[in-house]
């Protein structure tokens, strides 16, 4: 009996496999930092130690330069972390976040190579955040080429000032992407000329959540962004109501297949071979492979669920004047009325005026009565007379912050 207790105590004290993996990861990371003459990131080291102590998998890597770090200290680099992920074959991570660093061409090249991994060593990361990171044209082109091959579901490039060539390199990598679902380009210096390209990208890709706060699209850029999405929503809403609202955070695969019978994935799922081959093991493996491919890819389409356009200079002061604002309002209300998936819009810090707010409210009411199968728009934020107004739900009055509710929108 005493021997059995000792054995149990020994087993209880044995580190879990994830603890051994993370300890070795930290040791290798510190070794690569020494070899590349860069500093160990305090946030990475702390997160690794916390995960080791808690015996938990580390999913998110936060690479941040300390605010109080002296200029004489060695710089923090992304490259040692990427080298460690490669050497240790760490396939448990999901997110890479980098804040306020100057990223060199070798760092971006290594990051792009990691994102492009396929097959048995497919890149595990599904979220990439490069906030306030300075990258040159070559780096953005290299990153853009990696996007179509990556498994990213979320891409955040906030506070990265893009020139015309940099924007085109990024947009080229986003075209026809069937995996990316959330895109954030806040405070990136995007102007009206970016509107048409963004509209095409949202129409042709799987992106459903778009953050563009703090740019300068103005009425013309915002109008070009929304027009193809709005026209498609109106066509679908008039011809046939949505079969079912999408689940939060998911893409309506079946709906897209029904609406676009000519799509490549639809041809795969409905091909006679895949439906009838059920007997031999080879055919079963082939069928499983097709199912896995379909699950991994998300069909392209204008599935816009969340749209953030705060502080984009959308007002009557642009060169289009009152007519531009009126046309933007018409396109926006059409999208609100007919879109089967729209849930949230943020238009704060854009001077739309009282008439536009009233039109939006009417669109929300029309949406509620038009089809019971459309999702409810949870909130639309706008500004009126330099104060925040919020339209909470379709059918509810416009609520003004701090001073009660008006009698009628």
N, C-alpha and C positions, 0 to 999 in steps of 0.2 A: 504493500500500500504506500509506504513513504516514497518508494521509487517512482510510482505512478504520479504522485504529486509533484516530485521534482521534474519529471518529464513534462508535465503540463506547464509548470512554471517556465521551463526552458523554451517551450513552444511559444508561450505568451510573450516572452522577451525578445523573440526573433523579429527583426525588422521586416516589415512588409516589402514585397518586391518594388512598389512604387517609391518607397523611401530610399532603397539602394539605387534605383534609377536616378532619382533627383540628386542624391549626394554625388554620384559620378558626374551628372550633368553640371553641377556647380563647380566641381573640381576642374572639369574640362574647360568650362567657360572662363575661369580665372586663368588657366594656362594660356588660352588663346588671347586674352587681354594682355598678358605679359609679353607674348610673342609679337603682337601687333603694336605694342607700346601705347596702349589705350587704357583708360580707367574702367574698372568694374562699375557697372551701373548700380547704385545703391538700391534702386527700386527692384531690379531683377534679383539681386542677392537677397533682399528682404523677403520677396515673394517666394523664392525657392526655400528659404529657411522656414518660413511660415507653413508652406505645404509639407515640408519634411516633418515638422513638429506635429502637424495635424494629420499626417499620413494621408494626404489628399493629392489628387492629380492636379498639376498646374496647367490650366487651359489658356491663360492669358499672359502674354509677356508685355510689360510696360517699360519702354525704354525712354527715360526722361532725364534731362540734364538738370541737376540741382540748381536752384536759383541762387544759392549762396556759395557756389563753387568758385574758387579763385581762378583767375586767368592763367596762372602758372601751372595748374594741375593738368595732367594728361587729359585729352579730350575723350568723351564717351562716343563709341562707335557702334554701329549696327552690325558690322562685319563679324566680330567675334561671336555674337549671339547666333548668327546664321551658320557660321562654321561649326558651332557646338551642336546645333540642331541636326546638321548633316552628319557629323562624326558619330553622334550618339544615336542616330536614327530615331529621334524623338518624334513619334507619330501621335502624341496625345494632345498637342497644342491645337487651339482653334483660332486664337486672335493674336495679332501683332499690332501693338500701338506704339508709335514713335512721336514724341512731342518736342518741338523747338530745337531741332538739330539740323546742321548743314550736312546733307547726304551727298557723298561723293559718287562718282560714276562707278567705281568698283563695288561699292555697297549696293547700289541699285542693280547692277549686273548680277550680283549674287542673289539678291532678293528675287529678281525676275526669274533666274534659273530655278530657284526653289518653288516659285509659283507654277512653273511649267512642268514640274515633275508629274509623270503619268505612270500607268501600269501598277505593278505591285508596290512601288514606292511613291504613290501619288501624294501630292502635297496635302497635309491634313488641314491647313489653315483655310478658314472660310471668311475671315474678317480681317481687313487691313486698314489701319488708320495712320495717316501721315499728316498730322496737324502742325501747321506753322513750320513745315520742313522746306528748306530751300533746295530746289533741284534745278539743274540747267536743262537746256533743250534736249541734249543727248539722253539724259536720265529719263525724262518724260517720254521720249520716243521708245526707249527700251522697256519702260514699264508698260506703256501702251501696247506694245507687241505681245507682252506676256498676258494681258488681261483675257483675251479670247481663249487661251489655253488653261487658265487658272480655274480653281474651284471656289472662287470668292463669291460669297453671298452679299457681302457688305463692303463698300469702299468709301472711305472718308478722307478727303483731301482739303479740309478746311484751312483757311488763312494761308493759302498758297497762291501768290499772285502770278497769274498766267498771262503771258503775251499771246499774240495771235497764233504764232507757230506752236507754242506749247499747248494751247487749247485744241488746235487741230490734231496734234499728236495724240492727245488723250481721247478725243472724240472718236478718232479712227479705231482705237482699241476697244471702245465701248460698243461699236456698231454690231448688231446681230448677236449680242451676248445673251445666251439662254440660261445663265446661272445667276448673274448678279441681280439682286432684288432691292437693295437699298444703295442709293448714291447720294453723297453729301459734298457739295462744292460751295460751302458758305464763305463769304468774304474772299472770293477768288478773283475779283475784278472782271467778271463776265459782263459784257455789254449787250446791246440790242442785237448785234450780229450773231450772238450765240444762241438766240431763240430758235431759229429754224433748225439748227443742228440738234439741239436738245429735243425739239418736238419729234424729229425723225427717230432719234435714239429711243425715246420713250415709246414710240409707236411700234418699233421693230424689236425691242428687247423685252426681258422679263422684269424690268425695274418697276416696282410698285410704290416705292417710297423715295421721294425726291426732296432734298434740302438745298435751297438756293438762296437762303437769307443773306442779306448784306451785299448783294451785287447791284448792278445798274441796268437791268433788262429793260426798264421803262415799259410803256404800253405796247410798243411795237414788238419788243423781244418776248414779253409775256404772251402777247397775242399769237405770235408765231409758234411758241411752245405749246399752247393749249389748243390751237385750231385743229390739227389732225386728230387729237384725242377726243375733242368735243364732237367733231363731225362723225367719227366712228361710233361714239356713244349714242348720238342721236339716231344714226342709221339702225343700230342694233335695237334701240329702245322703241322705235316706230315699227320696225319689221317684225321683231319677235321679242317678247319680254325675257329677261334673264331666267334661266331654268332654276338657279339656286344661288344664293349669295355665297361668296367665298368665306371659308373659315378665317378668323383673324390670324395673320402671319403666314398664310398659305396661299398658293396660287391655284386658280380654278382650272385644273388640267382638263377635266371632262367637258367643261363649258367651252374651252378653247377648241377642243377636238371637234365638237359638234358645229361650232360656228365656222371653222376653217378646215374643211375636209381635205384640202389639198396640201396641208402642212406635212413636212417630212415625218414628224413623230406620229402623226395621225395615220400615215400610210404604214408605218411600222406596226402600230398597235392593231390595225384592222386587216393586216395582210393575212390571206388564208393559211400561209405556211405556219405562222406563229400560233394560229388558233387550232390547227389540226395535229401538229407534231407533239404527241404526248407519250409515245411508246418507248423509244430507245433512250438510253441514258445520255447519249450525245445530243439528241434532240431536246431533252429536258434541260441540259446545261445551256444549250443555245437559247431556249426560252427564258431561263433565269437571267442570262446575260442581257437579253433585250429588256426584261423588266427592270434590271438594275440600271440600265442606261436611261430608261424613261424616268425612273425615280430621280436620277441624278440631274437630268436636264429639265428645265422649266420652259414650257412653250412660250415663244415670244408673242407679245400682244400688248395693247394699251391697257394694262391692268393697274391704272393709277389709283392707289388707295389713300396715300397721304401726300400732300403738296404743301411745301413751305416756301412762300415768296415774300416774306417780311422784308421791309426796308429795301425795295428795289426801284424806287423812283416811279412807281405806277401812279400817275396823276394826270391832270389836264395841262401841266406845264411843259410837257414834251413838245416836240415839233409837230406831232399829230394833233395836239390840242384837245378840245372837247370831243371831237369825233373819234379820236383814238381811244379815249377813256370809255366812250359809249360802246364802241365795237368790242373792246376788251370785256366790258360788263356783259354784253350779249353772249359772247362765247363762253364766259365763265358760268353764267346762269344756265346755259344750255348743257354744259357739262354736269352741273349740279342736278339738273332735272332728270337727265337720262342715264348717267353713268350707273352701272350696276354694282360698282365696287367702291366708289369714293366714300371716305369716312371723315377725313379731316383736311381743312384748308387753313393756312395762316397767311393773312394779308396785312398784318399790322405794320404801322409806320409807312403806309402808302395812303395818300389822301384820295380816297375814292369818292367821298361825299355822301350825303344823306340819300340821294336818289339811288345810287348804286347799292347801298345797304338795304334799301327797301326792295329793290329788284332781287337781291340775293335771298331775302326772306321769302319772297313770293316763290322763288325757285325751290326753296326747301319745302314749302307747303305743297307745291305741285309734285315734288318728288315723293312726298308721303302719300298723296292720294293717287299717284299715277300707277304704281306697281307695288304690291305687298311683298314682292320678292327682292326688291332693291334694298341694299343695306342702308341704315339710317346714318346720315352725316352727324357725327357726334358733336362737332364744333367747327364753326367758321369764325375766325377772328378778323375783325376789320377795325379801322379807326374812323372816328367822326368828330370833327371840331377839336383835333389834337387830344382827344381822350379815347381810351380803349372801349370798344363795344364788342360784345361777344354774342353771336347767334348760337345758342346752345344746341337746340335740336329742331328738326323740322316741325312746324306747328307751334313752337313757342315764340314769345315776343323777344325782340332784341333787348338784351340786358346790358345796361351801362354800368361800368365799374364805379362803385362808391356812391352813386346818387339815385339808386332805385331803378325802377323799370318804367319806361314810357307807357302810355296808355295803349298804343298800337305801333309796332315796328316803325 
